[in-house]
Amino acid sequence: MTEPFGARLRRAMDERGPLCVGIDPHASLLTEWGLNDDVSGLERFSRTVVEALSDRVAMFKPQSAFFERFGSRGVAVLEKTVQEARAAGALVLMDAKRGDIGSTMAAYAEAFLRKDSPLFSDALTVSPYLGYGSLSPAVVLARESGAGLFVLALTSNPEGGEVQHAVRADGRNVGATMLAHLAAENTGEEPLGSFGAVVGATLGDLSSYDLDINGPLLAPGVGAQGATPADLPGVFGAAIRNVVPNVSRGVLRHGPDVSALRASAERFADEIRSALPTG
């Protein structure tokens, strides 16, 4: 039986620390690295990040859009990036934010969560805003494949509030509703459930939300977006042990020098470790 994603992530976090590094080949970042904004530059960028960091981060988070913009050749680079990262021992969270209904959602799930797919990843970001139930095909296939999902719940972009903070008839807002669904998915799972939430590290005090979903909390916003590792305990409170801080540009801007990439990732990892409660 395939070991569930939550168990694999818990072990990686305990052994390596919880840092997740994005693989986000923005055109501007390729230029900063002295690379062309083309498939060759994309491949060089991705391979360098994987080679530099695959043995020292808990997880990579490639942003699918930055590969898709090059068409089929870019997707081929994404496939290779995912496969090489996983072969090197890192977990891979595909940041594709897929969300649809019925057979279309099932097809998205098969693209990223079916074990024989070229793009098979350890986990996938998904959007629940066609209704949480619309994610059912992805939930089912993730369970079958030992993969995970990260559901957009409380995102850090300002526009997200108009949906996520909207209050339902039962008095609970939409973001809190998504957290409750995830807690239900993770009931009884040990040492950690496989169904996580995306919760922005820039949101400040979230003590009014129940973040104890028995699953991982992906925390974008550390680094270039303004949040620091020291902010994490104040945002996540008692759920801090299950937080996976995501850093992208804060690490990637130090490339293409491999030593500089490693040093930057290690600095963030050390700061995160210092921010976590002991014991």
Kinemage of the C-alpha trace (Angstrom):
@kinemage 1
@onewidth
@group {chain A} dominant
@subgroup {mainchain}
@vectorlist {calphas} color= white
{ca met a 1} P 0.000 0.000 0.000
{ca thr a 2} L 1.258 3.476 -0.881
{ca glu a 3} L 2.236 5.540 2.145
{ca pro a 4} L -0.096 8.552 2.379
{ca phe a 5} L 1.215 11.976 1.468
{ca gly a 6} L 0.607 13.329 4.964
{ca ala a 7} L 2.888 10.711 6.503
{ca arg a 8} L 5.610 11.364 3.939
{ca leu a 9} L 5.355 15.116 4.421
{ca arg a 10} L 5.489 14.814 8.229
{ca arg a 11} L 8.675 12.766 7.965
{ca ala a 12} L 10.260 15.220 5.507
{ca met a 13} L 9.373 18.182 7.731
{ca asp a 14} L 10.787 16.478 10.824
{ca glu a 15} L 13.999 15.438 9.074
{ca arg a 16} L 14.676 18.469 6.870
{ca gly a 17} L 12.586 21.231 8.372
{ca pro a 18} L 9.314 22.462 6.838
{ca leu a 19} L 10.636 24.798 4.117
{ca cys a 20} L 8.958 24.600 0.709
{ca val a 21} L 10.729 26.357 -2.173
{ca gly a 22} L 8.831 27.445 -5.254
{ca ile a 23} L 10.097 26.798 -8.755
{ca asp a 24} L 8.734 29.934 -10.409
{ca pro a 25} L 10.575 30.769 -13.640
{ca his a 26} L 9.203 34.271 -14.175
{ca ala a 27} L 10.514 35.939 -17.306
{ca ser a 28} L 12.138 38.605 -15.124
{ca leu a 29} L 13.826 35.981 -12.969
{ca leu a 30} L 15.237 34.175 -15.979
{ca thr a 31} L 16.688 37.498 -17.081
{ca glu a 32} L 18.188 38.106 -13.628
{ca trp a 33} L 19.879 34.716 -13.927
{ca gly a 34} L 21.352 35.696 -17.298
{ca leu a 35} L 19.127 33.196 -19.110
{ca asn a 36} L 16.992 33.616 -22.194
{ca asp a 37} L 13.238 33.651 -21.741
{ca asp a 38} L 12.826 30.472 -23.748
{ca val a 39} L 12.611 26.716 -23.240
{ca ser a 40} L 16.371 26.386 -22.928
{ca gly a 41} L 16.445 28.998 -20.155
{ca leu a 42} L 13.466 27.358 -18.493
{ca glu a 43} L 15.202 23.988 -18.448
{ca arg a 44} L 18.473 25.401 -17.127
{ca phe a 45} L 16.671 27.316 -14.390
{ca ser a 46} L 14.602 24.349 -13.221
{ca arg a 47} L 17.466 21.873 -13.284
{ca thr a 48} L 19.678 24.233 -11.278
{ca val a 49} L 17.062 24.701 -8.544
{ca val a 50} L 16.474 20.955 -8.260
{ca glu a 51} L 20.176 20.110 -8.206
{ca ala a 52} L 20.884 22.801 -5.613
{ca leu a 53} L 18.079 22.124 -3.155
{ca ser a 54} L 16.508 18.686 -3.617
{ca asp a 55} L 18.445 17.157 -0.724
{ca arg a 56} L 17.657 19.898 1.791
{ca val a 57} L 14.051 21.111 1.444
{ca ala a 58} L 10.895 19.291 2.449
{ca met a 59} L 9.091 20.128 -0.747
{ca phe a 60} L 9.269 21.945 -4.073
{ca lys a 61} L 6.315 23.855 -5.496
{ca pro a 62} L 6.635 24.326 -9.261
{ca gln a 63} L 4.177 26.882 -10.641
{ca ser a 64} L 2.645 25.190 -13.665
{ca ala a 65} L 1.711 28.427 -15.457
{ca phe a 66} L 5.319 29.491 -15.945
{ca phe a 67} L 5.981 26.243 -17.800
{ca glu a 68} L 2.683 26.127 -19.694
{ca arg a 69} L 3.367 29.506 -21.297
{ca phe a 70} L 5.947 27.766 -23.514
{ca gly a 71} L 3.425 25.230 -24.788
{ca ser a 72} L 4.156 21.539 -25.125
{ca arg a 73} L 7.914 21.999 -24.832
{ca gly a 74} L 7.460 23.862 -21.567
{ca val a 75} L 5.183 21.147 -20.218
{ca ala a 76} L 7.856 18.604 -21.171
{ca val a 77} L 10.324 20.547 -19.017
{ca leu a 78} L 7.795 20.524 -16.177
{ca glu a 79} L 7.429 16.757 -16.467
{ca lys a 80} L 11.193 16.318 -16.277
{ca thr a 81} L 11.466 18.761 -13.358
{ca val a 82} L 8.863 16.867 -11.343
{ca gln a 83} L 10.415 13.495 -12.079
{ca glu a 84} L 13.965 14.615 -11.290
{ca ala a 85} L 12.928 16.333 -8.060
{ca arg a 86} L 11.037 13.271 -6.819
{ca ala a 87} L 13.858 10.935 -7.855
{ca ala a 88} L 16.249 13.098 -5.820
{ca gly a 89} L 14.141 12.633 -2.694
{ca ala a 90} L 12.098 15.838 -2.532
{ca leu a 91} L 8.317 15.960 -2.399
{ca val a 92} L 6.610 17.916 -5.176
{ca leu a 93} L 3.509 20.061 -4.791
{ca met a 94} L 2.190 21.037 -8.209
{ca asp a 95} L 0.846 24.574 -8.026
{ca ala a 96} L -1.838 24.431 -10.701
{ca lys a 97} L -4.901 25.578 -8.688
{ca arg a 98} L -7.262 23.417 -10.702
{ca gly a 99} L -10.970 23.599 -10.010
{ca asp a 100} L -13.908 22.456 -12.121
{ca ile a 101} L -16.854 20.068 -12.033
{ca gly a 102} L -17.569 16.471 -12.910
{ca ser a 103} L -15.555 14.788 -15.641
{ca thr a 104} L -13.416 17.896 -16.149
{ca met a 105} L -12.268 17.889 -12.531
{ca ala a 106} L -11.653 14.159 -12.845
{ca ala a 107} L -9.438 14.783 -15.887
{ca tyr a 108} L -7.437 17.438 -14.033
{ca ala a 109} L -6.993 14.985 -11.178
{ca glu a 110} L -5.781 12.280 -13.565
{ca ala a 111} L -3.219 14.665 -15.059
{ca phe a 112} L -1.507 15.313 -11.732
{ca leu a 113} L -2.585 12.587 -9.299
{ca arg a 114} L -2.691 9.377 -11.336
{ca lys a 115} L 0.446 7.417 -10.519
{ca asp a 116} L 1.355 6.609 -14.135
{ca ser a 117} L 0.880 10.191 -15.360
{ca pro a 118} L 4.020 11.985 -16.596
{ca leu a 119} L 3.040 14.895 -14.323
{ca phe a 120} L 2.271 12.806 -11.238
{ca ser a 121} L 3.035 14.903 -8.179
{ca asp a 122} L 2.934 14.216 -4.466
{ca ala a 123} L 0.246 16.875 -4.058
{ca leu a 124} L -1.758 19.431 -6.036
{ca thr a 125} L -3.196 22.861 -5.245
{ca val a 126} L -6.912 23.087 -6.001
{ca ser a 127} L -9.604 25.764 -5.930
{ca pro a 128} L -12.876 24.873 -4.149
{ca tyr a 129} L -14.886 27.868 -5.305
{ca leu a 130} L -17.274 25.890 -7.448
{ca gly a 131} L -18.232 24.265 -4.157
{ca tyr a 132} L -16.085 21.990 -2.047
{ca gly a 133} L -17.958 18.957 -3.344
{ca ser a 134} L -16.693 19.690 -6.852
{ca leu a 135} L -13.267 18.529 -5.668
{ca ser a 136} L -14.522 15.009 -4.994
{ca pro a 137} L -12.792 13.384 -8.021
{ca ala a 138} L -9.458 14.810 -6.869
{ca val a 139} L -10.049 13.754 -3.261
{ca val a 140} L -10.860 10.198 -4.326
{ca leu a 141} L -7.890 9.841 -6.659
{ca ala a 142} L -5.517 11.433 -4.142
{ca arg a 143} L -6.519 8.827 -1.577
{ca glu a 144} L -6.045 6.009 -4.087
{ca ser a 145} L -2.612 7.288 -5.158
{ca gly a 146} L -1.262 8.241 -1.751
{ca ala a 147} L -1.166 11.876 -2.879
{ca gly a 148} L -2.427 15.054 -1.228
{ca leu a 149} L -4.326 18.245 -1.954
{ca phe a 150} L -3.837 21.820 -0.796
{ca val a 151} L -7.136 23.675 -0.945
{ca leu a 152} L -7.270 27.459 -1.262
{ca ala a 153} L -8.824 28.576 2.016
{ca leu a 154} L -7.471 31.923 3.254
{ca thr a 155} L -5.218 33.321 0.565
{ca ser a 156} L -3.070 36.406 0.943
{ca asn a 157} L -4.159 38.235 -2.218
{ca pro a 158} L -6.447 41.197 -1.437
{ca glu a 159} L -9.080 40.061 -3.937
{ca gly a 160} L -9.578 36.764 -2.119
{ca gly a 161} L -11.490 38.361 0.722
{ca glu a 162} L -14.627 39.038 -1.296
{ca val a 163} L -15.173 35.274 -1.578
{ca gln a 164} L -13.311 33.777 1.372
{ca his a 165} L -14.667 36.231 3.954
{ca ala a 166} L -18.240 36.114 2.677
{ca val a 167} L -20.586 34.988 5.459
{ca arg a 168} L -22.886 32.035 4.867
{ca ala a 169} L -26.418 31.662 6.165
{ca asp a 170} L -25.093 29.615 9.103
{ca gly a 171} L -22.921 32.551 10.215
{ca arg a 172} L -19.626 30.949 9.252
{ca asn a 173} L -17.578 32.487 6.480
{ca val a 174} L -16.449 30.628 3.375
{ca gly a 175} L -12.793 30.317 4.399
{ca ala a 176} L -13.745 28.753 7.726
{ca thr a 177} L -16.090 26.390 5.901
{ca met a 178} L -13.226 25.128 3.727
{ca leu a 179} L -11.104 24.528 6.822
{ca ala a 180} L -13.944 22.516 8.362
{ca his a 181} L -14.235 20.356 5.244
{ca leu a 182} L -10.508 19.610 5.401
{ca ala a 183} L -10.641 18.756 9.080
{ca ala a 184} L -13.325 16.217 8.226
{ca glu a 185} L -11.172 14.722 5.442
{ca asn a 186} L -8.267 14.294 7.876
{ca thr a 187} L -10.209 12.785 10.783
{ca gly a 188} L -8.261 9.985 12.411
{ca glu a 189} L -5.227 10.275 10.142
{ca glu a 190} L -1.803 9.862 11.766
{ca pro a 191} L 0.751 11.344 11.970
{ca leu a 192} L -0.735 13.983 9.624
{ca gly a 193} L -3.619 14.081 7.195
{ca ser a 194} L -3.014 14.474 3.460
{ca phe a 195} L -5.521 17.259 2.800
{ca gly a 196} L -4.061 20.673 3.509
{ca ala a 197} L -5.096 24.304 3.277
{ca val a 198} L -3.425 27.307 1.701
{ca val a 199} L -3.324 30.033 4.347
{ca gly a 200} L -1.357 33.211 3.688
{ca ala a 201} L 1.473 34.078 6.060
{ca thr a 202} L 0.737 37.779 5.542
{ca leu a 203} L -2.778 37.666 7.050
{ca gly a 204} L -1.886 38.507 10.637
{ca asp a 205} L -3.750 37.115 13.632
{ca leu a 206} L -5.981 34.211 12.571
{ca ser a 207} L -7.018 33.179 16.066
{ca ser a 208} L -10.690 33.475 15.081
{ca tyr a 209} L -10.219 30.518 12.700
{ca asp a 210} L -9.823 26.879 13.663
{ca leu a 211} L -6.602 25.991 11.844
{ca asp a 212} L -6.347 22.621 13.591
{ca ile a 213} L -7.355 20.587 10.535
{ca asn a 214} L -4.959 17.699 11.286
{ca gly a 215} L -3.341 18.474 7.960
{ca pro a 216} L -0.607 20.706 6.548
{ca leu a 217} L -0.993 24.457 6.153
{ca leu a 218} L 0.888 25.838 3.159
{ca ala a 219} L 1.929 29.381 4.042
{ca pro a 220} L 2.862 31.506 1.015
{ca gly a 221} L 4.019 35.070 1.525
{ca val a 222} L 7.316 34.540 3.363
{ca gly a 223} L 10.145 36.546 1.828
{ca ala a 224} L 9.400 38.872 -1.071
{ca gln a 225} L 5.716 39.330 -0.095
{ca gly a 226} L 6.692 40.708 3.286
{ca ala a 227} L 6.123 37.999 5.892
{ca thr a 228} L 9.064 36.716 7.902
{ca pro a 229} L 9.605 33.398 9.685
{ca ala a 230} L 9.270 35.260 12.977
{ca asp a 231} L 5.694 36.203 12.013
{ca leu a 232} L 4.535 32.599 11.677
{ca pro a 233} L 3.727 31.789 15.338
{ca gly a 234} L 1.568 34.902 15.607
{ca val a 235} L -0.384 33.974 12.480
{ca phe a 236} L -0.803 30.233 13.023
{ca gly a 237} L -0.783 29.867 16.798
{ca ala a 238} L -1.138 26.307 18.053
{ca ala a 239} L -1.173 24.956 14.474
{ca ile a 240} L 2.409 26.129 13.857
{ca arg a 241} L 3.885 22.615 13.835
{ca asn a 242} L 1.897 21.760 10.702
{ca val a 243} L 2.833 24.911 8.781
{ca val a 244} L 4.829 24.569 5.566
{ca pro a 245} L 6.266 28.027 4.817
{ca asn a 246} L 6.699 28.645 1.102
{ca val a 247} L 9.504 30.856 -0.173
{ca ser a 248} L 10.041 31.509 -3.866
{ca arg a 249} L 11.732 34.718 -4.966
{ca gly a 250} L 13.457 35.143 -1.603
{ca val a 251} L 15.555 32.075 -2.458
{ca leu a 252} L 15.454 32.024 -6.259
{ca arg a 253} L 16.848 35.536 -6.720
{ca his a 254} L 20.211 34.239 -5.476
{ca gly a 255} L 20.674 31.983 -8.517
{ca pro a 256} L 22.133 30.770 -10.716
{ca asp a 257} L 24.972 30.286 -8.223
{ca val a 258} L 24.293 26.935 -6.553
{ca ser a 259} L 26.146 27.837 -3.363
{ca ala a 260} L 24.166 31.066 -3.032
{ca leu a 261} L 20.857 29.240 -3.551
{ca arg a 262} L 21.779 26.735 -0.872
{ca ala a 263} L 22.920 29.421 1.537
{ca ser a 264} L 19.693 31.376 1.098
{ca ala a 265} L 17.522 28.286 1.630
{ca glu a 266} L 19.536 27.375 4.713
{ca arg a 267} L 19.092 30.885 6.133
{ca phe a 268} L 15.332 30.675 5.754
{ca ala a 269} L 15.333 27.162 7.201
{ca asp a 270} L 17.334 28.327 10.220
{ca glu a 271} L 15.042 31.312 10.788
{ca ile a 272} L 11.979 29.081 10.539
{ca arg a 273} L 13.513 26.592 12.962
{ca ser a 274} L 14.270 29.406 15.430
{ca ala a 275} L 10.669 30.644 15.186
{ca leu a 276} L 9.148 27.272 15.994
{ca pro a 277} L 8.386 26.405 19.613
{ca thr a 278} L 10.649 23.803 21.173
{ca gly a 279} L 9.481 20.549 22.625
